[in-house]
Amino acid sequence: MDFDHSLLIKYLFHDLSEEEKEKLLNWRKEAASNEAFFETLIKLKLAHQYQYINASGKTFEALNKINKVLWKKHPLYFIKRAINYAAILIVLFYSANVTKSYLHKETEYTTISVPEGECIKKFDLSDGTAVWLNESSTLKIPKSFSENKRYVKLEGEAYFDVKKNKHSNFIVDASSIKIKVLGTSFNLKNRKEDGVVETILVTGKVFLIDKQGNPVYNMFPGEKVIYSPDKNECIVKTIDTNVSTAWHLNQLTFENATLREIVNKLSLIFDVNINLESKKLADRKYRCVINRDETLQQVLDILSYLAPIDYQIEGDEVFIRE
């Protein structure tokens, strides 16, 4: 059966009619060599999608295979046409390979970390965005931001005051979810041991996007969203953002916390052993904000003011009683 090999060239440019598609399919079924040749053509077709052809040498090799077939079938007519198409393909595939190389070039990041027990670190990014990084946290920042996207990665907790730029989204990658903003203030906590990602919006707008790029939730100021990647669901709460984000101002925040929880934290900060007189006392709950630069005695005075307790400091031992 005679086969019009110009259909192969037309296939590359999606220029086949339904009748021609049928002819091409029948030709492929005639012989294994025809199918093998067609597979080579598919590789050429997909090269501009950055999947199969990674070097210009392979492009020329595949083009030569097609040109040989065309030459044998129609020496005068098809050689000119094939050369024209080949020139177009070479430009196309060269551009594809250059683009692929650019897209897959690994971004270089600068890593900023705050180990457990160290003070909060505050710094400014190149775009004017201010970041407060909490202890046991890591932020990865690219060497430079692109013109239309500012992209960082967070593990742990950070407070962002993002410089507004209507031409460039600011995106924080929190592993299981991405936070997208233009200019706003928000708190983000992404700790693996928690199994969830917590976002608190103070000002502006925040868009939560899952790993597949699907919108999850659009936040409003005063909201806290707890996102569970396992369940792909959000829990939304209305909160006092001043209390919930006070840590970035070097303050300790206790929201409906028991005295036991508070003294455990104070024991670590001041390196003392705090003894509570009774379980009833330990279960007493507090809502307060404490400055980290205050002394242990000042903190205990605040607790004494909030609830009727007495305390006694003896070296590195502290006794709290009613």
Backbone bond lengths (Angstrom), bond angles and torsions (degrees), N, CA, C in turn:
res aa  C-N    CA-C-N  psi(-1)  N-CA   C-N-CA  omega(-1)  CA-C   N-CA-C  phi
1 M - - - 1.469 - - 1.518 110.05 -
2 D 1.351 116.24 126.17 1.456 120.02 178.03 1.518 109.56 -72.60
3 F 1.331 114.73 139.32 1.464 119.86 -177.76 1.523 109.60 -125.93
4 D 1.291 116.26 131.46 1.458 122.03 178.90 1.533 108.19 -82.76
5 H 1.339 115.35 101.40 1.463 119.64 -175.34 1.523 113.71 -70.35
6 S 1.301 117.71 -7.72 1.469 118.86 175.18 1.532 110.65 -67.56
7 L 1.346 116.72 -18.29 1.464 120.17 177.38 1.531 111.16 -63.23
8 L 1.345 115.62 -30.37 1.466 119.12 178.63 1.517 111.08 -65.42
9 I 1.325 115.22 -41.64 1.456 118.81 178.62 1.518 110.43 -66.89
10 K 1.330 116.33 -41.39 1.459 120.03 179.28 1.535 110.78 -64.11
11 Y 1.340 115.82 -31.98 1.464 120.35 178.72 1.527 110.94 -60.49
12 L 1.339 115.89 -38.30 1.462 120.24 -179.26 1.522 111.68 -59.44
13 F 1.322 116.63 -31.12 1.458 120.49 -174.24 1.522 112.62 -111.17
14 H 1.358 116.19 23.32 1.471 122.03 175.52 1.532 111.19 52.16
15 D 1.333 115.19 43.62 1.471 120.11 -173.94 1.523 111.88 -114.73
16 L 1.338 117.32 27.56 1.458 121.17 -177.44 1.521 111.06 -98.05
17 S 1.328 115.49 138.94 1.458 120.15 171.46 1.528 108.40 -80.70
18 E 1.315 116.79 171.97 1.467 120.27 179.39 1.528 110.53 -62.81
19 E 1.318 116.74 -38.48 1.466 120.81 178.68 1.516 111.20 -65.41
20 E 1.320 116.54 -40.17 1.465 120.78 179.55 1.524 111.28 -69.68
21 K 1.313 116.36 -34.99 1.466 119.94 175.84 1.525 110.40 -61.56
22 E 1.318 117.15 -39.82 1.453 122.18 179.04 1.525 110.65 -64.81
23 K 1.334 117.10 -42.10 1.467 121.40 177.67 1.524 110.84 -62.34
24 L 1.317 115.67 -41.46 1.461 119.91 -179.93 1.524 110.49 -64.97
25 L 1.308 117.19 -41.32 1.460 121.54 179.94 1.528 110.74 -64.10
26 N 1.331 117.14 -43.46 1.470 120.54 179.13 1.525 111.02 -63.18
27 W 1.327 116.92 -39.60 1.474 120.95 179.18 1.525 111.17 -63.90
28 R 1.313 116.59 -38.47 1.470 120.31 179.33 1.524 110.80 -64.57
29 K 1.348 116.49 -34.78 1.466 120.43 -177.21 1.521 112.96 -77.82
30 E 1.343 116.82 -15.67 1.469 120.75 -175.66 1.524 112.91 -65.34
31 A 1.317 117.37 -39.64 1.473 119.96 -174.35 1.520 110.11 -152.22
32 A 1.325 115.58 150.06 1.469 120.89 178.29 1.525 110.94 -62.99
33 S 1.364 115.75 -33.07 1.462 119.30 -179.77 1.526 110.54 -66.22
34 N 1.339 116.26 -33.94 1.462 119.55 177.49 1.531 110.59 -65.69
35 E 1.331 115.97 -42.84 1.454 120.09 179.82 1.525 111.27 -65.78
36 A 1.346 115.71 -38.85 1.461 119.90 178.66 1.518 110.35 -62.82
37 F 1.348 115.06 -41.95 1.454 119.65 179.05 1.531 110.49 -64.20
38 F 1.337 115.53 -38.79 1.466 120.13 -179.39 1.531 110.37 -66.16
39 E 1.342 116.73 -35.52 1.463 119.89 177.92 1.524 111.24 -63.35
40 T 1.341 115.27 -36.41 1.466 118.99 175.49 1.525 110.15 -62.01
41 L 1.305 115.44 -39.57 1.459 120.45 179.37 1.534 110.76 -65.74
42 I 1.322 116.92 -38.02 1.458 120.83 178.80 1.524 110.40 -61.32
43 K 1.332 115.72 -39.60 1.464 119.47 178.84 1.520 111.04 -61.49
44 L 1.324 114.84 -39.04 1.460 118.52 175.79 1.525 110.92 -64.26
45 K 1.315 114.91 -42.71 1.465 120.66 -177.17 1.530 111.40 -62.33
46 L 1.337 115.77 -38.03 1.457 120.40 -176.57 1.521 113.94 -88.40
47 A 1.308 116.43 -5.15 1.462 118.66 -175.88 1.517 112.16 -59.66
48 H 1.331 117.47 -38.18 1.453 119.96 -178.16 1.515 112.38 -70.58
49 Q 1.345 117.32 -9.49 1.452 121.34 174.82 1.528 111.00 -94.12
50 Y 1.307 116.36 9.85 1.476 123.48 171.84 1.522 113.57 65.26
51 Q 1.328 117.55 37.48 1.460 117.70 -176.43 1.516 114.12 -118.73
52 Y 1.313 118.74 -30.98 1.451 118.30 -170.16 1.530 114.06 -121.97
53 I 1.307 117.55 -44.70 1.461 119.32 -176.16 1.504 109.04 -96.69
54 N 1.328 118.18 115.80 1.457 122.46 -174.50 1.514 113.70 -110.21
55 A 1.287 117.98 -2.69 1.452 119.61 -178.70 1.513 109.73 -144.48
56 S 1.350 116.40 145.51 1.459 119.83 -177.56 1.524 111.35 -63.57
57 G 1.344 117.20 -27.67 1.462 120.49 179.31 1.513 111.72 -60.88
58 K 1.342 116.19 -39.51 1.459 120.03 178.90 1.530 110.68 -68.30
59 T 1.303 115.68 -35.47 1.462 119.63 177.72 1.518 111.01 -61.08
60 F 1.336 116.81 -47.84 1.457 121.08 179.42 1.520 111.21 -63.85
61 E 1.343 115.82 -38.03 1.461 119.85 -179.74 1.530 110.62 -62.42
62 A 1.352 116.08 -45.14 1.456 119.95 -179.73 1.525 111.35 -67.73
63 L 1.322 115.86 -39.08 1.466 119.15 178.37 1.526 111.34 -63.12
64 N 1.323 117.03 -38.22 1.463 120.87 179.81 1.524 111.27 -63.58
65 K 1.359 115.98 -36.62 1.461 119.38 178.77 1.526 110.70 -61.59
66 I 1.329 115.64 -43.82 1.465 119.38 179.57 1.527 110.76 -66.80
67 N 1.311 116.33 -43.37 1.474 119.96 -179.25 1.528 112.27 -60.70
68 K 1.347 116.93 -36.07 1.469 120.23 179.40 1.524 110.70 -64.15
69 V 1.344 114.82 -42.84 1.466 118.13 179.33 1.521 110.32 -64.29
70 L 1.314 116.03 -45.99 1.463 120.29 -179.40 1.527 111.48 -62.10
71 W 1.319 117.39 -38.48 1.461 121.65 179.76 1.524 111.22 -63.21
72 K 1.335 115.86 -42.91 1.461 119.96 -178.33 1.525 111.64 -65.46
73 K 1.327 116.34 -35.43 1.449 119.49 -175.04 1.533 112.13 -81.40
74 H 1.331 116.14 -46.23 1.460 120.22 -175.94 1.528 109.25 -142.44
75 P 1.319 117.05 84.35 1.467 121.56 -172.38 1.514 114.26 -58.06
76 L 1.318 118.41 -38.69 1.463 119.26 -172.66 1.521 112.46 -89.58
77 Y 1.333 116.27 -41.30 1.463 118.98 -172.78 1.531 112.52 -79.87
78 F 1.324 114.52 -47.62 1.457 117.48 -170.57 1.518 114.58 -81.52
79 I 1.319 118.73 -23.35 1.458 118.72 -177.80 1.519 111.22 -62.75
80 K 1.335 116.16 -41.42 1.458 119.74 179.74 1.526 110.40 -66.17
81 R 1.344 114.99 -43.95 1.460 119.38 -178.75 1.531 111.51 -66.19
82 A 1.333 114.84 -40.51 1.463 119.00 -179.75 1.521 111.39 -64.29
83 I 1.338 116.47 -39.66 1.465 120.09 179.47 1.523 110.32 -63.11
84 N 1.325 116.24 -40.36 1.461 119.74 179.11 1.525 111.28 -63.24
85 Y 1.355 114.53 -46.03 1.460 118.28 178.92 1.523 111.06 -65.49
86 A 1.334 115.88 -39.20 1.457 119.96 -178.78 1.519 110.70 -61.28
87 A 1.333 116.38 -39.85 1.463 119.82 179.34 1.526 110.68 -61.95
88 I 1.342 115.28 -40.89 1.468 119.44 178.37 1.519 110.56 -64.95
89 L 1.348 116.03 -43.91 1.453 120.87 -178.27 1.518 112.47 -63.63
90 I 1.324 115.94 -40.45 1.462 119.55 -179.31 1.513 110.68 -60.91
91 V 1.339 116.18 -44.43 1.462 119.88 177.64 1.521 110.30 -62.74
92 L 1.347 115.83 -43.29 1.453 121.04 -179.27 1.524 111.86 -61.24
93 F 1.341 116.20 -48.66 1.462 120.09 -175.84 1.519 111.83 -73.22
94 Y 1.314 116.56 -32.82 1.463 118.83 176.89 1.530 109.47 -64.19
95 S 1.337 116.23 -44.44 1.462 120.61 178.63 1.522 110.62 -62.74
96 A 1.355 115.51 -39.16 1.463 119.96 -180.00 1.517 110.93 -63.02
97 N 1.330 116.33 -44.11 1.459 119.79 -178.18 1.517 111.73 -67.69
98 V 1.325 116.84 -38.23 1.455 119.95 177.66 1.523 109.92 -65.31
99 T 1.348 115.73 -43.03 1.453 120.37 178.78 1.520 111.10 -63.90
100 K 1.330 116.33 -41.45 1.465 120.12 178.65 1.518 110.58 -60.92
101 S 1.316 115.48 -44.16 1.456 119.84 179.74 1.514 110.67 -60.32
102 Y 1.337 115.90 -39.43 1.454 120.80 -179.99 1.528 111.17 -68.81
103 L 1.340 116.73 -45.41 1.450 120.96 -176.74 1.514 112.20 -66.53
104 H 1.323 115.85 -34.77 1.466 119.74 -175.06 1.528 112.33 -94.17
105 K 1.313 116.18 2.36 1.458 118.69 176.30 1.523 108.67 -65.39
106 E 1.281 116.73 124.41 1.450 121.59 -174.54 1.517 110.64 -67.98
107 T 1.325 115.86 127.64 1.450 120.99 -179.62 1.522 109.73 -71.09
108 E 1.315 115.76 135.29 1.456 120.92 177.95 1.527 109.13 -89.71
109 Y 1.330 116.20 129.11 1.457 121.21 -177.40 1.526 111.45 -116.27
110 T 1.318 114.43 146.75 1.455 121.61 168.00 1.520 107.48 -98.15
111 T 1.319 118.01 129.18 1.462 122.51 -176.88 1.520 110.60 -104.26
112 I 1.322 115.51 127.26 1.468 122.12 176.16 1.523 107.77 -117.02
113 S 1.328 116.40 125.53 1.470 120.77 -176.61 1.521 110.68 -128.92
114 V 1.332 114.47 149.18 1.462 121.96 172.57 1.529 107.21 -123.91
115 P 1.329 118.24 106.95 1.469 120.87 -178.65 1.526 111.74 -64.88
116 E 1.312 115.56 162.81 1.462 121.38 178.47 1.523 110.26 -60.02
117 G 1.321 115.95 135.23 1.454 121.03 177.57 1.515 114.58 89.25
118 E 1.332 117.91 -8.41 1.465 120.31 179.50 1.519 111.15 -92.26
119 C 1.314 115.06 164.89 1.462 120.43 -177.05 1.527 111.51 -71.82
120 I 1.313 115.03 156.17 1.464 121.78 175.68 1.522 109.39 -59.34
121 K 1.326 115.56 140.38 1.460 120.24 179.74 1.523 109.12 -110.90
122 K 1.334 115.60 126.20 1.459 121.06 178.93 1.523 108.80 -113.03
123 F 1.350 117.09 133.45 1.460 120.94 -179.27 1.527 109.71 -153.10
124 D 1.317 115.61 163.19 1.459 122.16 179.56 1.518 110.13 -110.05
125 L 1.339 116.27 138.00 1.462 121.68 175.62 1.531 109.39 -84.05
126 S 1.322 115.31 169.82 1.463 120.45 -175.55 1.522 113.46 -63.61
127 D 1.356 117.34 -22.32 1.463 120.87 -178.74 1.526 112.62 -90.51
128 G 1.337 116.95 0.13 1.453 121.00 -178.99 1.510 114.52 97.92
129 T 1.338 117.16 -2.41 1.465 121.59 177.24 1.525 110.34 -70.48
130 A 1.335 116.63 134.42 1.468 121.23 176.91 1.526 109.56 -98.54
131 V 1.331 115.94 138.35 1.461 121.48 -178.50 1.521 109.66 -131.16
132 W 1.336 115.99 132.99 1.460 121.94 171.41 1.527 106.86 -110.69
133 L 1.315 117.51 119.88 1.467 122.22 -177.12 1.520 109.52 -105.40
134 N 1.345 115.20 123.21 1.459 120.40 -177.70 1.527 110.69 -79.22
135 E 1.324 116.39 169.31 1.462 120.68 178.88 1.529 110.45 -63.39
136 S 1.310 116.01 156.06 1.470 123.33 -178.29 1.520 111.20 57.13
137 S 1.326 116.76 39.57 1.466 121.45 -177.02 1.526 110.89 -134.66
138 T 1.344 114.67 153.81 1.465 121.64 179.88 1.516 109.59 -137.56
139 L 1.332 115.56 133.33 1.464 121.32 176.32 1.526 108.19 -122.07
140 K 1.331 116.62 128.87 1.454 122.42 177.08 1.524 108.94 -105.86
141 I 1.347 115.01 126.38 1.463 121.49 -175.79 1.520 108.49 -123.03
142 P 1.333 119.05 132.39 1.471 120.47 177.64 1.521 110.93 -65.48
143 K 1.340 116.10 155.84 1.462 120.76 178.99 1.519 110.68 -55.93
144 S 1.333 116.11 -33.82 1.463 120.42 176.62 1.520 109.05 -153.88
145 F 1.328 116.77 148.40 1.457 121.63 177.29 1.529 109.63 -82.41
146 S 1.346 116.50 148.47 1.455 120.39 173.99 1.528 108.87 -77.50
147 E 1.328 116.32 170.06 1.459 120.45 -176.29 1.525 112.70 -67.75
148 N 1.342 116.99 -30.63 1.466 119.29 -174.65 1.526 113.84 -115.21
149 K 1.331 117.83 7.27 1.461 119.26 179.00 1.517 110.84 -156.37
150 R 1.344 115.38 134.56 1.466 122.19 173.61 1.524 106.95 -114.30
151 Y 1.326 117.40 114.98 1.460 121.80 -167.25 1.530 110.00 -126.66
152 V 1.347 116.48 125.50 1.468 121.47 177.02 1.525 108.95 -134.13
153 K 1.343 116.30 163.60 1.460 121.88 179.51 1.524 109.39 -123.51
154 L 1.337 115.16 136.01 1.463 119.68 -177.18 1.525 111.84 -125.58
155 E 1.328 114.48 134.82 1.461 122.46 167.22 1.515 106.33 -127.42
156 G 1.330 116.51 118.40 1.457 119.85 -176.19 1.513 110.19 115.26
157 E 1.331 116.43 -137.03 1.464 120.64 -177.08 1.515 111.01 -134.84
158 A 1.327 115.57 139.20 1.464 120.88 178.35 1.519 109.64 -150.74
159 Y 1.339 113.96 152.68 1.459 121.30 173.64 1.521 106.95 -112.17
160 F 1.348 116.17 129.15 1.459 121.54 -176.68 1.532 110.43 -115.52
161 D 1.315 116.01 131.15 1.463 122.05 168.75 1.528 105.21 -115.78
162 V 1.336 115.52 93.15 1.467 121.34 -167.79 1.523 111.27 -82.73
163 K 1.329 115.11 130.48 1.465 121.78 175.19 1.521 108.96 -70.20
164 K 1.331 116.63 126.74 1.463 120.15 -176.32 1.522 111.50 -71.02
165 N 1.333 114.69 134.14 1.466 122.38 175.35 1.528 106.79 -149.33
166 K 1.328 116.90 103.77 1.467 120.79 -174.07 1.525 112.74 -66.24
167 H 1.331 116.97 -14.27 1.465 120.31 179.70 1.529 112.56 -96.79
168 S 1.330 117.24 -4.41 1.466 119.77 -174.50 1.527 110.55 -142.17
169 N 1.342 116.67 111.22 1.463 121.00 175.05 1.520 110.17 -68.00
170 F 1.329 115.36 145.67 1.466 121.22 172.94 1.520 106.40 -104.57
171 I 1.330 117.08 121.51 1.466 122.01 -174.84 1.521 110.04 -123.10
172 V 1.320 116.05 128.56 1.464 121.56 174.87 1.520 108.34 -109.17
173 D 1.311 116.06 121.70 1.460 122.39 178.05 1.526 108.18 -89.14
174 A 1.333 116.22 113.25 1.464 121.49 179.46 1.526 110.48 -110.27
175 S 1.318 116.42 39.63 1.466 124.52 177.97 1.524 112.96 70.67
176 S 1.326 117.46 -73.79 1.462 120.35 -175.47 1.523 112.84 -89.15
177 I 1.323 116.60 -8.19 1.467 120.29 -178.18 1.519 109.20 -155.00
178 K 1.332 115.82 155.11 1.465 121.14 176.69 1.523 109.41 -117.92
179 I 1.330 115.65 142.03 1.454 122.23 178.50 1.523 107.35 -110.13
180 K 1.329 116.60 121.99 1.460 122.42 -174.52 1.525 109.92 -116.32
181 V 1.346 116.21 127.18 1.466 120.75 -179.49 1.525 109.45 -143.88
182 L 1.324 116.01 168.05 1.468 121.64 171.17 1.525 109.64 -106.15
183 G 1.305 116.35 -53.05 1.454 121.89 176.20 1.513 108.15 -157.43
184 T 1.324 117.54 118.86 1.464 120.39 -173.25 1.521 109.58 -171.38
185 S 1.332 115.78 173.49 1.465 122.06 175.51 1.520 108.43 -121.40
186 F 1.309 115.95 128.64 1.467 118.72 -178.98 1.521 110.37 -156.37
187 N 1.322 113.93 159.19 1.459 121.97 178.20 1.526 108.38 -112.16
188 L 1.322 116.87 136.25 1.466 120.71 -178.49 1.517 109.61 -132.14
189 K 1.336 115.06 128.65 1.465 120.91 177.67 1.520 109.01 -122.32
190 N 1.330 115.88 120.42 1.467 122.08 -178.82 1.526 108.64 -133.83
191 R 1.310 115.73 87.33 1.467 120.75 179.76 1.530 108.73 -115.51
192 K 1.329 116.10 125.92 1.461 121.39 -175.15 1.520 111.98 -57.16
193 E 1.333 116.24 -37.42 1.467 118.97 -176.59 1.522 112.08 -67.11
194 D 1.338 117.57 -22.21 1.463 120.55 178.91 1.531 111.75 -77.99
195 G 1.336 116.76 -30.91 1.458 120.75 -179.49 1.516 114.13 76.90
196 V 1.344 117.15 3.64 1.469 121.79 178.70 1.532 108.50 -137.64
197 V 1.338 115.01 166.04 1.461 121.21 174.59 1.522 107.91 -117.88
198 E 1.329 115.71 128.06 1.464 120.76 -176.26 1.526 110.14 -112.72
199 T 1.328 115.73 125.84 1.463 121.48 179.14 1.518 109.85 -122.39
200 I 1.341 116.50 132.21 1.457 122.32 177.16 1.524 107.52 -121.22
201 L 1.334 116.39 122.86 1.459 120.23 -178.97 1.529 109.71 -99.61
202 V 1.334 115.19 124.49 1.464 121.30 -179.80 1.523 110.14 -96.03
203 T 1.341 116.79 -52.85 1.463 120.94 178.12 1.527 109.70 -138.81
204 G 1.346 116.97 157.98 1.461 121.21 175.52 1.515 113.25 82.57
205 K 1.325 115.14 -150.38 1.456 122.27 -179.03 1.522 110.83 -130.28
206 V 1.328 115.20 146.80 1.465 121.77 177.69 1.524 108.38 -134.60
207 F 1.331 115.83 135.06 1.460 121.75 177.47 1.523 108.35 -115.02
208 L 1.319 117.03 123.33 1.459 121.48 177.80 1.525 108.79 -94.83
209 I 1.346 115.66 130.37 1.465 121.93 -176.35 1.525 108.38 -129.65
210 D 1.340 117.65 134.12 1.463 119.63 -179.96 1.529 111.28 -80.12
211 K 1.347 116.49 -179.74 1.467 121.50 -174.55 1.514 112.90 -64.40
212 Q 1.328 116.76 -24.43 1.466 120.89 179.26 1.531 112.56 -86.57
213 G 1.334 116.02 0.17 1.457 119.98 179.44 1.514 114.02 87.77
214 N 1.336 117.04 9.01 1.459 120.89 -179.71 1.529 111.14 -86.68
215 P 1.339 118.17 139.74 1.465 120.10 177.90 1.521 110.98 -65.33
216 V 1.321 116.97 137.16 1.465 122.34 -179.63 1.522 110.53 -106.98
217 Y 1.346 116.14 -49.19 1.462 119.25 -178.34 1.525 109.09 -164.63
218 N 1.346 116.58 141.35 1.462 122.68 173.77 1.527 108.16 -103.64
219 M 1.328 116.36 117.49 1.458 120.98 -171.80 1.524 112.65 -89.30
220 F 1.337 114.20 155.39 1.453 122.72 174.05 1.531 108.82 -119.06
221 P 1.340 118.06 153.21 1.469 120.42 179.60 1.524 111.98 -55.22
222 G 1.333 115.44 140.24 1.458 120.96 -179.38 1.510 113.44 91.09
223 E 1.328 117.73 1.24 1.458 121.33 -179.51 1.534 111.44 -102.39
224 K 1.322 114.72 145.94 1.467 122.65 169.41 1.515 107.13 -117.61
225 V 1.321 116.35 125.68 1.466 121.01 179.59 1.523 108.51 -115.18
226 I 1.318 115.75 124.81 1.465 122.03 175.82 1.520 107.15 -106.39
227 Y 1.332 115.38 112.61 1.466 120.82 -176.61 1.526 110.69 -102.51
228 S 1.346 115.43 127.61 1.462 121.79 177.23 1.521 108.87 -104.06
229 P 1.347 118.77 109.88 1.465 120.13 -179.48 1.522 112.94 -66.42
230 D 1.318 117.85 -30.73 1.466 120.96 179.80 1.527 111.29 -65.09
231 K 1.316 116.31 -40.41 1.463 121.11 -178.85 1.524 111.95 -96.52
232 N 1.339 115.81 -11.82 1.462 122.08 -176.03 1.530 110.72 52.36
233 E 1.328 114.95 50.86 1.450 120.06 -179.79 1.523 110.58 -140.95
234 C 1.338 114.98 159.20 1.460 121.76 -178.14 1.521 110.81 -118.20
235 I 1.322 114.96 143.64 1.461 121.88 168.20 1.521 106.61 -112.05
236 V 1.326 116.19 122.27 1.464 121.25 -175.66 1.525 109.72 -109.98
237 K 1.355 115.76 130.26 1.459 121.51 179.26 1.519 109.64 -130.77
238 T 1.321 116.27 150.47 1.462 122.09 172.40 1.523 107.74 -98.95
239 I 1.339 116.63 127.21 1.468 120.39 -171.67 1.527 110.81 -136.30
240 D 1.328 115.06 172.14 1.463 122.67 170.73 1.531 107.02 -88.41
241 T 1.319 116.33 103.15 1.472 119.78 -174.81 1.524 111.81 -66.96
242 N 1.338 117.90 -27.26 1.466 119.94 179.56 1.523 111.05 -63.21
243 V 1.327 114.85 -37.27 1.469 119.32 179.19 1.524 110.46 -76.40
244 S 1.325 115.95 -44.60 1.463 120.56 -172.93 1.526 113.72 -71.38
245 T 1.312 117.65 -22.09 1.473 120.06 -179.19 1.529 112.10 -113.15
246 A 1.329 116.07 14.50 1.468 120.05 -175.89 1.525 112.67 -64.47
247 W 1.331 117.70 -20.79 1.469 120.25 -176.41 1.529 112.12 -58.41
248 H 1.360 116.53 -33.68 1.469 118.39 -175.88 1.525 112.05 -72.09
249 L 1.345 116.99 -12.61 1.461 121.79 174.32 1.525 110.75 -96.48
250 N 1.334 115.02 20.23 1.463 122.99 179.22 1.530 111.00 65.25
251 Q 1.337 114.35 40.82 1.452 120.20 179.72 1.523 110.13 -123.27
252 L 1.320 115.41 148.31 1.457 121.38 174.32 1.523 108.75 -93.97
253 T 1.309 116.24 130.40 1.460 120.66 -178.49 1.519 110.09 -113.80
254 F 1.313 116.06 129.79 1.461 121.18 176.34 1.524 107.76 -124.91
255 E 1.316 115.98 115.47 1.464 122.69 -177.55 1.517 108.56 -112.41
256 N 1.342 115.67 103.18 1.464 121.23 -179.08 1.534 110.93 56.10
257 A 1.334 115.04 42.10 1.469 121.42 -177.90 1.523 110.25 -94.96
258 T 1.332 116.51 145.16 1.464 120.23 176.97 1.524 109.80 -74.41
259 L 1.308 115.08 158.19 1.467 119.63 178.23 1.528 110.14 -61.88
260 R 1.328 117.01 -33.61 1.466 120.39 176.27 1.518 110.94 -59.69
261 E 1.340 117.06 -45.53 1.465 121.23 178.83 1.531 111.13 -62.58
262 I 1.315 115.71 -38.66 1.465 119.76 -178.72 1.519 111.19 -68.21
263 V 1.331 116.67 -47.80 1.468 118.90 -176.58 1.532 111.28 -68.71
264 N 1.324 117.68 -29.40 1.470 119.51 175.49 1.523 110.29 -62.48
265 K 1.337 116.30 -40.18 1.462 120.75 177.66 1.526 110.69 -68.62
266 L 1.323 116.56 -43.33 1.465 120.67 -179.88 1.524 111.26 -64.18
267 S 1.325 116.53 -34.70 1.471 120.62 179.01 1.521 111.01 -61.14
268 L 1.340 116.23 -39.69 1.460 120.64 179.17 1.528 111.70 -70.74
269 I 1.335 115.88 -40.58 1.464 119.77 -176.53 1.533 111.35 -69.40
270 F 1.326 116.23 -44.82 1.467 119.86 -174.44 1.529 113.07 -99.45
271 D 1.332 117.19 1.14 1.465 122.20 177.68 1.530 111.79 54.96
272 V 1.326 114.64 52.55 1.462 120.82 177.71 1.524 108.67 -132.70
273 N 1.323 115.19 167.22 1.465 121.22 175.44 1.522 107.89 -107.84
274 I 1.337 116.26 118.48 1.468 120.71 -176.54 1.523 108.91 -105.84
275 N 1.334 115.55 124.08 1.462 122.24 -177.85 1.527 110.08 -104.65
276 L 1.329 116.74 128.71 1.457 122.48 176.47 1.521 109.08 -102.54
277 E 1.329 114.53 139.33 1.462 120.07 -172.59 1.521 113.05 -70.38
278 S 1.326 118.01 -36.14 1.464 120.23 -174.62 1.524 111.06 -150.42
279 K 1.337 114.80 164.25 1.464 120.31 177.59 1.522 110.43 -67.10
280 K 1.314 117.14 -35.96 1.454 120.65 177.82 1.518 110.55 -59.36
281 L 1.285 115.80 -40.79 1.465 121.30 178.19 1.523 110.11 -68.11
282 A 1.319 116.39 -41.46 1.470 120.95 -177.99 1.528 111.54 -65.15
283 D 1.344 117.06 -29.76 1.465 121.02 -176.94 1.524 113.21 -87.20
284 R 1.325 117.52 -3.16 1.455 120.67 179.10 1.524 109.27 -64.82
285 K 1.347 116.65 136.03 1.472 120.05 -173.25 1.521 111.95 -105.56
286 Y 1.361 113.18 147.69 1.456 120.82 -177.82 1.530 110.16 -132.11
287 R 1.329 113.31 154.01 1.466 121.59 170.10 1.522 106.47 -132.19
288 C 1.337 116.26 107.99 1.457 118.59 -174.54 1.525 111.33 -158.88
289 V 1.338 114.19 163.26 1.459 122.23 175.64 1.519 107.64 -123.32
290 I 1.322 116.60 128.73 1.464 122.24 -177.08 1.519 109.61 -122.52
291 N 1.325 117.13 131.07 1.461 121.40 176.76 1.527 110.39 -73.07
292 R 1.306 116.10 135.11 1.462 120.89 -177.87 1.532 112.79 -67.55
293 D 1.336 116.54 -22.64 1.464 118.34 -177.96 1.534 112.27 -85.87
294 E 1.336 116.71 2.65 1.458 119.98 176.33 1.526 109.86 -80.06
295 T 1.326 115.34 153.73 1.461 120.47 179.22 1.523 109.56 -79.06
296 L 1.326 115.92 165.36 1.466 120.51 178.10 1.523 110.31 -59.48
297 Q 1.332 117.55 -41.07 1.458 120.54 -179.90 1.530 110.88 -63.70
298 Q 1.335 117.30 -39.81 1.465 120.26 178.30 1.532 111.38 -63.97
299 V 1.330 115.87 -38.88 1.462 120.02 179.67 1.534 110.06 -66.61
300 L 1.329 116.28 -42.65 1.463 119.76 -180.00 1.522 111.14 -67.10
301 D 1.323 116.43 -31.03 1.469 120.12 176.00 1.530 110.25 -64.98
302 I 1.345 116.24 -38.98 1.464 120.67 178.60 1.523 109.97 -63.86
303 L 1.339 116.61 -44.98 1.465 120.43 179.01 1.527 111.12 -63.53
304 S 1.334 116.22 -36.61 1.462 120.22 178.68 1.516 111.18 -66.43
305 Y 1.322 116.04 -32.48 1.465 120.96 178.91 1.530 110.80 -72.43
306 L 1.335 116.18 -37.35 1.465 120.59 -178.29 1.517 112.29 -74.26
307 A 1.322 118.03 -29.99 1.464 122.13 -179.54 1.527 108.54 -148.95
308 P 1.289 116.96 149.81 1.485 119.71 -177.43 1.533 112.32 -71.86
309 I 1.310 116.46 91.86 1.468 121.27 174.30 1.519 108.95 -132.04
310 D 1.330 115.50 155.41 1.459 122.45 172.82 1.518 108.02 -116.17
311 Y 1.310 116.91 151.21 1.467 119.96 178.64 1.520 109.80 -138.97
312 Q 1.312 114.64 159.43 1.460 121.80 177.91 1.527 108.17 -143.98
313 I 1.336 116.71 128.50 1.463 122.08 -179.38 1.529 108.59 -106.22
314 E 1.325 116.42 122.38 1.470 122.90 178.05 1.521 108.33 -127.52
315 G 1.315 116.70 90.08 1.476 120.75 -178.06 1.509 110.30 67.04
316 D 1.348 115.91 -120.71 1.462 120.17 178.34 1.529 111.82 -99.00
317 E 1.336 116.21 18.12 1.462 121.74 175.77 1.522 108.78 -116.27
318 V 1.362 114.89 134.33 1.474 120.07 178.46 1.531 107.51 -125.52
319 F 1.343 115.60 135.26 1.472 121.49 -179.50 1.528 108.49 -118.52
320 I 1.330 114.93 126.18 1.464 120.62 179.39 1.521 108.57 -118.94
321 R 1.357 114.07 128.56 1.471 119.83 -179.22 1.516 109.14 -141.35
322 E 1.351 116.00 165.76 1.455 120.29 179.13 1.521 109.52 -80.03
